[in-house]
Every structure is written in C-alpha cells, then in structure tokens.
Amino acid sequence: MQDLLGQSSAQMTQRYTHLADAGRKRVVDKIGAVVTAAVRQAAGDEEDKAA
C-alpha cells in the first residue's frame, strides 16, 4: 500500500489510510441503500401478483 500511495514511510501510510476507510464506508452505504430499495420493490411486485 505504501508503494501505491507513493509514501516513504509506513507511518505516513497509517496516518492517511483512515481517509480511504471513510470513502469505502460511504460507497458500501450507498450500495446497501440501492439493494434494499430493489428488494423492497421486488417484494411489492410479488404482493401485487398474488393479489
């Protein structure tokens, strides 16, 4: 990771990797919201077919 980021020390890598973690969490949260909406929509479609 240190080489990819172009940093000269492991200490610098540790200092900044938490920023990437926050970005990853935002992406996962957005994906979760999309999946949840799709599942709810599919469940609603199934209820409409049963009625």
C-alpha distance matrix in Angstrom:
0.0 3.8 5.4 5.1 6.2 8.5 8.8 10.9 10.6 9.0 11.8 10.9 7.5 9.9 12.5 11.1 9.2 12.8 13.6 11.6 13.4 16.7 16.3 15.6 18.7 20.8 20.2 21.0 24.0 25.3 25.0 26.8 29.5 30.1 30.3 32.7 34.9 35.1 36.1 38.7 40.1 40.4 42.2 44.5 45.3 46.2 48.5 50.2 50.9 52.4 54.7
3.8 0.0 3.8 5.5 5.3 6.2 5.4 7.2 7.1 6.5 9.4 8.3 5.8 9.0 11.2 10.4 9.8 13.6 14.3 13.2 15.3 18.3 18.2 18.1 21.1 23.0 22.7 23.9 26.6 27.9 27.9 29.8 32.3 33.0 33.5 35.8 37.8 38.3 39.4 41.8 43.2 43.7 45.4 47.7 48.5 49.6 51.8 53.4 54.2 55.8 58.0
5.4 3.8 0.0 3.8 5.4 5.0 6.3 7.8 9.3 9.7 12.7 11.3 9.3 12.7 14.6 13.5 12.9 16.8 17.0 15.5 18.0 20.8 20.1 20.0 23.3 24.9 24.2 25.6 28.6 29.4 29.2 31.4 33.9 34.2 34.7 37.3 39.2 39.3 40.6 43.2 44.3 44.7 46.7 48.9 49.5 50.6 53.0 54.4 55.1 56.8 59.1
5.1 5.5 3.8 0.0 3.8 5.5 7.9 10.6 12.0 11.9 14.5 12.5 10.0 13.3 14.8 12.8 11.8 15.5 15.1 13.1 15.9 18.6 17.3 17.2 20.7 22.0 21.0 22.6 25.7 26.2 26.0 28.4 30.8 30.9 31.6 34.2 35.9 36.0 37.5 40.1 41.0 41.4 43.6 45.7 46.2 47.4 49.8 51.1 51.8 53.7 55.9
6.2 5.3 5.4 3.8 0.0 3.8 5.5 9.0 10.4 10.6 12.4 9.7 7.6 11.1 11.9 9.7 9.7 13.3 12.6 11.3 14.5 16.7 15.7 16.4 19.7 20.8 20.4 22.3 24.9 25.5 25.9 28.2 30.3 30.7 31.7 34.1 35.7 36.2 37.8 40.1 41.1 41.9 43.9 45.8 46.5 47.9 50.1 51.4 52.4 54.2 56.2
8.5 6.2 5.0 5.5 3.8 0.0 3.8 6.6 9.2 10.7 12.6 9.9 9.1 12.9 13.5 11.9 12.7 16.3 15.7 14.9 18.1 20.2 19.3 20.2 23.4 24.4 24.1 26.0 28.6 29.2 29.6 32.0 34.0 34.4 35.5 37.9 39.4 39.9 41.5 43.8 44.8 45.5 47.6 49.5 50.2 51.6 53.9 55.1 56.1 57.9 59.9
8.8 5.4 6.3 7.9 5.5 3.8 0.0 3.7 5.7 7.6 9.0 6.5 6.5 10.2 10.7 10.1 11.4 14.9 14.8 14.8 17.6 19.7 19.6 20.5 23.3 24.7 24.9 26.6 29.0 30.0 30.6 32.6 34.7 35.5 36.5 38.6 40.4 41.1 42.5 44.7 45.9 46.8 48.6 50.5 51.5 52.8 54.9 56.3 57.4 59.1 61.1
10.9 7.2 7.8 10.6 9.0 6.6 3.7 0.0 3.8 7.1 8.6 7.3 8.4 11.5 12.2 12.7 14.1 17.4 17.9 18.1 20.5 22.8 23.0 23.8 26.5 28.1 28.3 29.9 32.3 33.4 34.0 35.9 38.1 38.9 39.8 41.9 43.8 44.5 45.8 48.0 49.3 50.1 51.9 53.9 54.9 56.1 58.2 59.7 60.7 62.3 64.4
10.6 7.1 9.3 12.0 10.4 9.2 5.7 3.8 0.0 3.8 5.3 5.5 6.7 8.9 10.1 11.5 12.6 15.7 16.9 17.4 19.2 21.7 22.4 23.1 25.4 27.3 27.9 29.0 31.3 32.9 33.5 35.0 37.3 38.5 39.2 41.0 43.2 44.0 45.0 47.2 48.8 49.5 51.0 53.2 54.3 55.4 57.3 59.1 60.2 61.5 63.6
9.0 6.5 9.7 11.9 10.6 10.7 7.6 7.1 3.8 0.0 3.8 5.4 5.0 6.2 8.6 10.2 10.5 13.4 15.3 15.5 16.7 19.5 20.6 20.8 22.9 25.2 25.8 26.6 28.9 30.7 31.2 32.5 35.0 36.3 36.7 38.4 40.8 41.6 42.4 44.6 46.4 47.0 48.3 50.6 51.9 52.7 54.7 56.6 57.6 58.8 60.9
11.8 9.4 12.7 14.5 12.4 12.6 9.0 8.6 5.3 3.8 0.0 3.8 5.4 5.2 6.2 8.9 10.2 12.4 14.3 15.4 16.5 18.8 20.4 21.1 22.7 24.9 26.0 26.9 28.8 30.8 31.6 32.7 35.0 36.6 37.2 38.6 40.9 42.1 42.9 44.8 46.7 47.6 48.8 50.9 52.4 53.4 55.1 57.0 58.3 59.4 61.3
10.9 8.3 11.3 12.5 9.7 9.9 6.5 7.3 5.5 5.4 3.8 0.0 3.8 5.4 5.0 6.5 8.7 11.2 12.2 13.4 15.3 17.2 18.3 19.4 21.4 23.1 24.2 25.5 27.3 29.0 30.0 31.4 33.5 34.9 35.9 37.4 39.4 40.6 41.7 43.6 45.3 46.3 47.7 49.6 51.0 52.2 54.0 55.7 57.0 58.4 60.2
7.5 5.8 9.3 10.0 7.6 9.1 6.5 8.4 6.7 5.0 5.4 3.8 0.0 3.8 5.4 5.5 6.0 9.3 10.5 10.8 12.6 15.0 15.9 16.5 18.7 20.7 21.4 22.5 24.7 26.3 27.0 28.5 30.7 32.0 32.8 34.5 36.6 37.6 38.6 40.6 42.3 43.2 44.6 46.7 48.0 49.1 50.9 52.7 53.9 55.2 57.2
9.9 9.0 12.7 13.3 11.1 12.9 10.2 11.5 8.9 6.2 5.2 5.4 3.8 0.0 3.8 5.5 5.5 7.5 9.9 10.8 11.5 13.9 15.6 16.1 17.6 20.0 21.1 21.8 23.7 25.8 26.6 27.6 29.9 31.5 32.1 33.5 35.8 37.1 37.8 39.7 41.6 42.5 43.7 45.8 47.3 48.3 49.9 51.9 53.2 54.3 56.2
12.5 11.2 14.6 14.8 11.9 13.5 10.7 12.2 10.1 8.6 6.2 5.0 5.4 3.8 0.0 3.8 6.1 7.1 8.7 10.8 11.8 13.3 15.2 16.5 17.7 19.6 21.2 22.3 23.7 25.7 27.0 28.0 29.9 31.7 32.7 33.9 36.0 37.5 38.5 40.0 41.9 43.2 44.3 46.2 47.8 49.0 50.5 52.3 53.8 55.0 56.7
11.1 10.4 13.5 12.8 9.7 11.9 10.1 12.7 11.5 10.2 8.9 6.5 5.5 5.5 3.8 0.0 3.8 5.5 5.7 7.5 9.4 10.8 12.0 13.6 15.3 16.8 18.1 19.6 21.1 22.7 24.1 25.5 27.2 28.8 30.0 31.4 33.3 34.7 35.9 37.5 39.2 40.5 41.8 43.6 45.1 46.4 48.0 49.6 51.1 52.5 54.2
9.2 9.8 12.9 11.8 9.7 12.7 11.4 14.1 12.6 10.5 10.2 8.7 6.0 5.5 6.1 3.8 0.0 3.8 5.3 5.3 6.6 9.1 10.3 10.9 12.8 14.9 15.8 16.9 18.8 20.6 21.5 22.8 24.9 26.4 27.2 28.8 30.9 32.1 33.1 34.9 36.7 37.7 39.0 41.0 42.4 43.6 45.3 47.0 48.4 49.7 51.5
12.8 13.6 16.8 15.5 13.3 16.3 14.9 17.4 15.7 13.4 12.4 11.2 9.3 7.5 7.1 5.5 3.8 0.0 3.8 5.4 4.9 6.5 8.9 9.8 10.7 12.8 14.6 15.3 16.6 18.8 20.2 21.0 22.9 24.8 25.7 26.8 29.0 30.5 31.4 32.9 34.9 36.1 37.2 39.1 40.8 42.0 43.4 45.2 46.8 47.9 49.6
13.6 14.3 17.0 15.1 12.6 15.7 14.8 17.9 16.9 15.3 14.3 12.2 10.5 9.9 8.7 5.7 5.3 3.8 0.0 3.8 5.4 5.4 6.6 8.9 10.1 11.2 13.0 14.6 15.8 17.3 19.0 20.3 21.8 23.5 24.9 26.1 27.9 29.5 30.8 32.2 33.8 35.3 36.6 38.2 39.8 41.3 42.7 44.3 45.9 47.4 48.9
11.6 13.2 15.5 13.1 11.3 14.9 14.8 18.1 17.4 15.5 15.4 13.4 10.8 10.8 10.8 7.5 5.3 5.4 3.8 0.0 3.8 5.4 5.1 6.2 8.7 10.0 10.8 12.4 14.3 15.6 16.7 18.3 20.2 21.5 22.7 24.3 26.1 27.3 28.6 30.4 31.9 33.1 34.6 36.4 37.7 39.1 40.8 42.4 43.8 45.3 47.0
13.4 15.3 18.0 15.9 14.5 18.1 17.6 20.5 19.2 16.7 16.5 15.3 12.6 11.5 11.8 9.4 6.6 4.9 5.4 3.8 0.0 3.8 5.4 5.1 6.2 8.8 10.0 10.5 12.2 14.4 15.4 16.3 18.4 20.2 21.0 22.2 24.4 25.8 26.7 28.4 30.3 31.4 32.6 34.5 36.1 37.2 38.8 40.6 42.0 43.3 45.0
16.7 18.3 20.8 18.6 16.7 20.2 19.7 22.8 21.7 19.5 18.8 17.2 15.0 13.9 13.3 10.8 9.1 6.5 5.4 5.4 3.8 0.0 3.8 5.4 5.1 6.4 8.8 10.0 10.6 12.6 14.4 15.3 16.7 18.8 20.1 21.0 22.9 24.7 25.8 27.0 28.9 30.4 31.5 33.1 34.9 36.3 37.6 39.2 41.0 42.3 43.8
16.3 18.2 20.1 17.3 15.7 19.3 19.6 23.0 22.4 20.6 20.4 18.3 15.9 15.6 15.2 12.0 10.3 8.9 6.6 5.1 5.4 3.8 0.0 3.8 5.4 5.2 6.4 8.7 9.9 10.9 12.6 14.3 15.6 17.0 18.6 20.1 21.5 23.0 24.6 26.0 27.4 29.0 30.5 32.0 33.4 35.0 36.6 38.0 39.6 41.2 42.7
15.6 18.1 20.0 17.2 16.4 20.2 20.5 23.8 23.1 20.8 21.1 19.4 16.5 16.1 16.5 13.6 10.9 9.8 8.9 6.2 5.1 5.4 3.8 0.0 3.8 5.4 5.1 6.2 8.6 10.0 10.6 12.2 14.3 15.5 16.5 18.2 20.1 21.2 22.4 24.3 25.8 26.9 28.4 30.3 31.6 32.9 34.7 36.2 37.6 39.1 40.9
18.7 21.1 23.3 20.7 19.7 23.4 23.3 26.5 25.4 22.9 22.7 21.4 18.7 17.6 17.7 15.3 12.8 10.7 10.1 8.7 6.2 5.1 5.4 3.8 0.0 3.8 5.4 5.1 6.0 8.6 9.9 10.4 12.3 14.3 15.2 16.2 18.3 20.0 20.8 22.3 24.2 25.6 26.6 28.4 30.1 31.4 32.8 34.5 36.2 37.4 39.0
20.8 23.0 24.9 22.0 20.8 24.4 24.7 28.1 27.3 25.2 24.9 23.1 20.7 20.0 19.6 16.8 14.9 12.8 11.2 10.0 8.8 6.4 5.2 5.4 3.8 0.0 3.8 5.5 5.1 6.2 8.7 9.8 10.7 12.6 14.3 15.3 16.7 18.6 20.1 21.2 22.7 24.5 25.8 27.1 28.8 30.5 31.8 33.2 35.0 36.5 37.8
20.2 22.7 24.2 21.0 20.4 24.1 24.9 28.3 27.9 25.8 26.0 24.2 21.4 21.1 21.2 18.1 15.8 14.6 13.0 10.8 10.0 8.8 6.4 5.1 5.4 3.8 0.0 3.8 5.4 5.2 6.2 8.6 10.0 10.8 12.4 14.2 15.5 16.7 18.4 20.1 21.3 22.6 24.4 25.9 27.1 28.8 30.5 31.8 33.3 35.0 36.6
21.0 23.9 25.6 22.6 22.3 26.0 26.6 29.9 29.0 26.6 26.9 25.5 22.5 21.8 22.3 19.6 16.9 15.3 14.6 12.4 10.5 10.0 8.7 6.2 5.1 5.5 3.8 0.0 3.8 5.4 5.1 6.0 8.6 9.9 10.4 12.0 14.2 15.3 16.3 18.2 19.9 20.9 22.3 24.2 25.6 26.8 28.5 30.2 31.6 32.9 34.7
24.0 26.6 28.6 25.7 24.9 28.6 29.0 32.3 31.3 28.9 28.8 27.3 24.7 23.7 23.7 21.1 18.8 16.6 15.8 14.3 12.2 10.6 9.9 8.6 6.0 5.1 5.4 3.8 0.0 3.8 5.5 5.0 6.3 8.8 9.9 10.4 12.4 14.3 15.3 16.4 18.4 20.0 21.0 22.5 24.3 25.8 27.0 28.7 30.5 31.7 33.2
25.3 27.9 29.4 26.2 25.5 29.2 30.0 33.4 32.9 30.7 30.8 29.0 26.3 25.8 25.7 22.7 20.6 18.8 17.3 15.6 14.4 12.6 10.9 10.0 8.6 6.2 5.2 5.4 3.8 0.0 3.8 5.4 5.1 6.4 8.7 9.9 10.7 12.5 14.4 15.5 16.6 18.5 20.1 21.2 22.7 24.6 26.0 27.2 29.0 30.6 32.0
25.0 27.9 29.2 26.0 25.9 29.6 30.6 34.0 33.5 31.2 31.6 30.0 27.0 26.6 27.0 24.1 21.5 20.2 19.0 16.7 15.4 14.4 12.6 10.6 9.9 8.7 6.2 5.1 5.5 3.8 0.0 3.8 5.4 5.1 6.2 8.5 9.9 10.6 12.3 14.2 15.4 16.5 18.3 20.0 21.0 22.6 24.4 25.8 27.1 28.8 30.5
26.8 29.8 31.4 28.4 28.2 32.0 32.6 35.9 35.0 32.5 32.7 31.4 28.5 27.6 28.0 25.5 22.8 21.0 20.3 18.3 16.3 15.3 14.3 12.2 10.4 9.8 8.6 6.0 5.0 5.4 3.8 0.0 3.8 5.5 5.1 6.0 8.5 9.9 10.5 12.2 14.1 15.2 16.3 18.2 19.8 21.0 22.5 24.3 25.8 27.1 28.8
29.5 32.3 33.9 30.8 30.3 34.0 34.7 38.1 37.3 35.0 35.0 33.5 30.7 29.9 29.9 27.2 24.9 22.9 21.8 20.2 18.4 16.7 15.6 14.3 12.3 10.7 10.0 8.6 6.3 5.1 5.4 3.8 0.0 3.8 5.5 5.1 6.1 8.6 9.9 10.6 12.2 14.2 15.3 16.5 18.3 20.0 21.1 22.6 24.5 25.9 27.2
30.1 33.0 34.2 30.9 30.7 34.4 35.5 38.9 38.5 36.3 36.6 34.9 32.0 31.5 31.7 28.8 26.4 24.8 23.5 21.5 20.2 18.8 17.0 15.5 14.3 12.6 10.8 9.9 8.8 6.4 5.1 5.5 3.8 0.0 3.8 5.5 5.2 6.2 8.7 10.0 10.6 12.3 14.3 15.3 16.4 18.4 20.1 21.1 22.7 24.6 26.0
30.3 33.5 34.7 31.6 31.7 35.5 36.5 39.8 39.2 36.7 37.2 35.9 32.8 32.1 32.7 30.0 27.2 25.7 24.9 22.7 21.0 20.1 18.6 16.5 15.2 14.3 12.4 10.4 9.9 8.7 6.2 5.1 5.5 3.8 0.0 3.8 5.4 5.1 6.2 8.6 9.8 10.5 12.2 14.2 15.2 16.5 18.4 19.9 21.2 22.7 24.6
32.7 35.8 37.3 34.2 34.1 37.9 38.6 41.9 41.0 38.4 38.6 37.4 34.5 33.5 33.9 31.4 28.8 26.8 26.1 24.3 22.2 21.0 20.1 18.2 16.2 15.3 14.2 12.0 10.4 9.9 8.5 6.0 5.1 5.5 3.8 0.0 3.8 5.5 5.2 6.2 8.6 9.9 10.5 12.3 14.2 15.4 16.6 18.4 20.1 21.3 22.8
34.9 37.8 39.2 35.9 35.7 39.4 40.4 43.8 43.2 40.8 40.9 39.4 36.6 35.8 36.0 33.3 30.9 29.0 27.9 26.1 24.4 22.9 21.5 20.1 18.3 16.7 15.5 14.2 12.4 10.7 9.9 8.5 6.1 5.2 5.4 3.8 0.0 3.8 5.5 5.1 6.1 8.6 9.8 10.5 12.2 14.3 15.3 16.5 18.5 20.1 21.2
35.1 38.3 39.3 36.0 36.2 39.9 41.1 44.5 44.0 41.6 42.1 40.6 37.6 37.1 37.5 34.7 32.1 30.5 29.5 27.3 25.8 24.7 23.0 21.2 20.0 18.6 16.7 15.3 14.3 12.5 10.6 9.9 8.6 6.2 5.1 5.5 3.8 0.0 3.8 5.5 5.1 6.1 8.5 9.8 10.4 12.3 14.3 15.2 16.6 18.5 20.1
36.1 39.4 40.6 37.5 37.8 41.5 42.5 45.8 45.0 42.4 42.9 41.7 38.6 37.8 38.5 35.9 33.1 31.4 30.8 28.6 26.7 25.8 24.6 22.4 20.8 20.1 18.4 16.3 15.3 14.4 12.3 10.5 9.9 8.7 6.2 5.2 5.5 3.8 0.0 3.8 5.4 5.1 6.1 8.6 9.8 10.6 12.4 14.3 15.4 16.7 18.6
38.7 41.8 43.2 40.1 40.1 43.8 44.7 48.0 47.2 44.6 44.8 43.6 40.6 39.7 40.0 37.5 34.9 32.9 32.2 30.4 28.4 27.0 26.0 24.3 22.3 21.2 20.1 18.2 16.4 15.5 14.2 12.2 10.6 10.0 8.6 6.2 5.1 5.5 3.8 0.0 3.8 5.4 5.1 6.2 8.6 9.9 10.6 12.4 14.4 15.4 16.7
40.1 43.2 44.3 41.0 41.1 44.8 45.9 49.3 48.8 46.4 46.7 45.3 42.3 41.6 41.9 39.2 36.7 34.9 33.8 31.9 30.3 28.9 27.4 25.8 24.2 22.7 21.3 19.9 18.4 16.6 15.4 14.1 12.2 10.6 9.8 8.6 6.1 5.1 5.4 3.8 0.0 3.8 5.4 5.0 6.2 8.7 9.9 10.5 12.5 14.4 15.5
40.4 43.7 44.7 41.4 41.9 45.5 46.8 50.1 49.5 47.0 47.6 46.3 43.2 42.5 43.2 40.5 37.7 36.1 35.3 33.1 31.4 30.4 29.0 26.9 25.6 24.5 22.6 20.9 20.0 18.5 16.5 15.2 14.2 12.3 10.5 9.9 8.6 6.1 5.1 5.4 3.8 0.0 3.8 5.4 5.0 6.3 8.7 9.8 10.7 12.5 14.5
42.2 45.4 46.7 43.6 43.9 47.6 48.6 51.9 51.0 48.3 48.8 47.7 44.6 43.7 44.3 41.8 39.0 37.2 36.6 34.6 32.6 31.5 30.5 28.4 26.6 25.8 24.4 22.3 21.0 20.1 18.3 16.3 15.3 14.3 12.2 10.5 9.8 8.5 6.1 5.1 5.4 3.8 0.0 3.8 5.4 5.1 6.3 8.7 10.0 10.7 12.6
44.5 47.7 48.9 45.7 45.8 49.5 50.5 53.9 53.2 50.6 50.9 49.6 46.7 45.8 46.2 43.6 41.0 39.1 38.2 36.4 34.5 33.1 32.0 30.3 28.4 27.1 25.9 24.2 22.5 21.2 20.0 18.2 16.5 15.3 14.2 12.3 10.5 9.8 8.6 6.2 5.0 5.4 3.8 0.0 3.8 5.4 5.1 6.3 8.8 9.9 10.7
45.3 48.5 49.5 46.2 46.5 50.2 51.5 54.9 54.3 51.9 52.4 51.0 48.0 47.3 47.8 45.1 42.4 40.8 39.8 37.7 36.1 34.9 33.4 31.6 30.1 28.8 27.1 25.6 24.3 22.7 21.0 19.8 18.3 16.4 15.2 14.2 12.2 10.4 9.8 8.6 6.2 5.0 5.4 3.8 0.0 3.8 5.4 5.1 6.4 8.8 10.1
46.2 49.6 50.6 47.4 47.9 51.6 52.8 56.1 55.4 52.7 53.4 52.2 49.1 48.3 49.0 46.4 43.6 42.0 41.3 39.1 37.2 36.3 35.0 32.9 31.4 30.5 28.8 26.8 25.8 24.6 22.6 21.0 20.0 18.4 16.5 15.4 14.3 12.3 10.6 9.9 8.7 6.3 5.1 5.4 3.8 0.0 3.8 5.4 5.1 6.3 8.8
48.5 51.8 53.0 49.8 50.1 53.9 54.9 58.2 57.3 54.7 55.1 54.0 50.9 49.9 50.5 48.0 45.3 43.4 42.7 40.8 38.8 37.6 36.6 34.7 32.8 31.8 30.5 28.5 27.0 26.0 24.4 22.5 21.1 20.1 18.4 16.6 15.3 14.3 12.4 10.6 9.9 8.7 6.3 5.1 5.4 3.8 0.0 3.8 5.4 5.1 6.3
50.2 53.4 54.4 51.1 51.4 55.1 56.3 59.7 59.1 56.6 57.0 55.7 52.7 51.9 52.3 49.6 47.0 45.2 44.3 42.4 40.6 39.2 38.0 36.2 34.5 33.2 31.8 30.2 28.7 27.2 25.8 24.3 22.6 21.1 19.9 18.4 16.5 15.2 14.3 12.4 10.5 9.8 8.7 6.3 5.1 5.4 3.8 0.0 3.8 5.5 5.3
50.9 54.2 55.1 51.8 52.4 56.1 57.4 60.7 60.2 57.6 58.3 57.0 53.9 53.2 53.8 51.1 48.4 46.8 45.9 43.8 42.0 41.0 39.6 37.6 36.2 35.0 33.3 31.6 30.5 29.0 27.1 25.8 24.5 22.7 21.2 20.1 18.5 16.6 15.4 14.4 12.5 10.7 10.0 8.8 6.4 5.1 5.4 3.8 0.0 3.8 5.5
52.4 55.8 56.8 53.7 54.2 57.9 59.1 62.3 61.5 58.8 59.4 58.4 55.2 54.3 55.0 52.5 49.7 47.9 47.4 45.3 43.3 42.3 41.2 39.1 37.4 36.5 35.0 32.9 31.7 30.6 28.8 27.1 25.9 24.6 22.7 21.3 20.1 18.5 16.7 15.4 14.4 12.5 10.7 9.9 8.8 6.3 5.1 5.5 3.8 0.0 3.8
54.7 58.0 59.1 55.9 56.2 59.9 61.1 64.4 63.6 60.9 61.3 60.2 57.2 56.2 56.7 54.2 51.5 49.6 48.9 47.0 45.0 43.8 42.7 40.9 39.0 37.8 36.6 34.7 33.2 32.0 30.5 28.8 27.2 26.0 24.6 22.8 21.2 20.1 18.6 16.7 15.5 14.5 12.6 10.7 10.1 8.8 6.3 5.3 5.5 3.8 0.0
